[in-house]
Amino acid sequence: MTRRGIDLLGTFKRARKDSFPALMLADFLAYTYSLMRASKAAGVIDYADVTPEPSKGDAGLSFLELLPDALEGLKRDFEQDRQEMIAAWRSRRDQRSASNQK
């Protein structure tokens, strides 16, 4: 999914987890992160304090937390982009039509 020339969210896939391993992994990561947050909230352990930062060039894992209205804002932005693309297409179409009539 491209937004203003940037592949913002990657690929969307609807499938059963048992037939698409990436979804199973995503679910596992979401569950693990939920456990990590619960542990921190309970004062048991903050995993950020005990895990080292990866060295430059090494792989790392990031968790993104969105504000409650962030997805709504993203949806609005996608719709605005869509409307801008429609307007640009109509403008090009009208210009072609006008130049063909001359």
Rosetta blueprint (number, residue, H / E / L):
1 M L
2 T E
3 R E
4 R L
5 G L
6 I E
7 D E
8 L L
9 L L
10 G L
11 T L
12 F L
13 K L
14 R L
15 A L
16 R L
17 K H
18 D H
19 S H
20 F L
21 P H
22 A H
23 L H
24 M H
25 L H
26 A H
27 D H
28 F H
29 L H
30 A H
31 Y H
32 T H
33 Y H
34 S H
35 L H
36 M H
37 R H
38 A H
39 S H
40 K H
41 A H
42 A L
43 G L
44 V L
45 I L
46 D L
47 Y H
48 A H
49 D H
50 V H
51 T L
52 P L
53 E L
54 P L
55 S L
56 K L
57 G L
58 D L
59 A L
60 G L
61 L L
62 S L
63 F L
64 L L
65 E L
66 L L
67 L L
68 P L
69 D L
70 A H
71 L H
72 E H
73 G H
74 L H
75 K H
76 R H
77 D H
78 F H
79 E H
80 Q H
81 D H
82 R H
83 Q H
84 E H
85 M H
86 I H
87 A H
88 A H
89 W H
90 R H
91 S H
92 R H
93 R H
94 D H
95 Q H
96 R H
97 S H
98 A H
99 S H
100 N H
101 Q H
102 K L
